[in-house]
Amino acid sequence: MSDLLLRLAYVVILIVAGVYIVVAQRGPQGIPALLESRHQIRQLQEQNAELARKIAAEKEEVRKLRSSKSAQETEIRKDWNLQHKGDVTLMLPTPPAKSDTPAQP
């Protein structure tokens, strides 16, 4: 009889432990939280990779500017809107802004 009670106690303990595990995994720090954390990690890794690409591109641009006088001159002329004697610059008018209000007569 005691052997039967001992087996029954083991089964009850296993059932209670199983229910506890299921409830704990479905709670706020369970599987959904783990999946959300993995999703956030993946997003941050993608952002990190994009930033690393941008940094590499900026480093390459700096390297070009340090090593090439013509690249420096081009960048300066572009930033300061400068031109050489004899250069021709076409200035196009900016289109008028469209208004959401109807024109009044």
Secondary structure, 3 states (H helix, E strand, C coil): CHHHHHHHHHHHHHHHHHHHHHHHHHCCCCHHHHHHHHHHHHHHHHHHHHHHHHHHHHHHHHHHHHHCHHHHHHHHHHHHCCCCCCCCCCCCCCCCCCCCCCCCC
